[in-house]
């Protein structure tokens, strides 16, 4: 049996870091207000020469280096984003070109904050069905470009960045993706959305969110889907070494951990440093925890996220 193993991780952040205090100088807010409600202390904002594709390519380079692979070894690129460089071509093809890969399957996945979980599941399925031996799975976002900077309830929550993993197939391995579950409920689309698009307004639009409703659904859905993947793998919450959650809000992260009786010390938190980077947040946090030595080979890691749509999902990975 083939299994898709995470062979390397990487991440990239824009050069410019904006603290809450700096943001308060241009938006009607305070550091205390943001920290108390979200846990966020700073975020990175892309400059004009930094795009979803360039950030994704840099994260991919670091993941390839960690895996000991060259760009030419990659047969598949799946890039999760809600903020592509262009309507088309896919930002994944731009990453392919930036990496110097002559030819491989490359496409984008749009599931907002759950995008990386969707992309990981798609890449895992394609690899195990014979579409190459190695894949790049990337989450990359420049959310700062779709924020309404007059809306203090949303503009303080998001940042830009990218995270990537290299998936490599290995036969009969104890490591790799053990289980994944994905969901979507489009009837809740008006609770977290962008008020523009090519076929509706012909504009990019801005992010809009009903924060309290999103919070309520997030805690319930993430708790449920983590239970689903544990059941699918015949494992219990106590078997998990690390949870790498979507970094949207510290309150959501804490509430989900409490519902599953998970040790807070085993939950990776980067939201204070990066804010909500949407599809990038899970792979970015994973890379941080791998590189600082917390997550080690053999650890059982739970990944989970929920985003606009609503979409949500989780995966269990033996590192």
Secondary structure, 3 states (H helix, E strand, C coil): CEEEEEEEEEEECCCEEEEHHHHHCCCCCCHHHHHHHHCCCEEEECCCCCCHHHHHHHHHHHHHHHHCCCHHHCCEEEEECCCCCCCCCCHHHHHHHHHCCCCCEEEEECCHHHHHHHHHHHHHHHHHCCCCCEEEEEEEEEHHHHCCCCCHHHHCCECEEEEEEEEEEEECCCCEEEEEEEEECHHHHHHEEECCCCCCCCCCCCEEECHHHHHHHHHHHHHHHHHHHHHHCCCCHHHCCEEEECCCCHHHHHHHHHHCCCCHHHEECCHHHHCECHHHHHHHHHHHHHHCCCCCCCCEEEEEEEECCCEEEEEEEEC
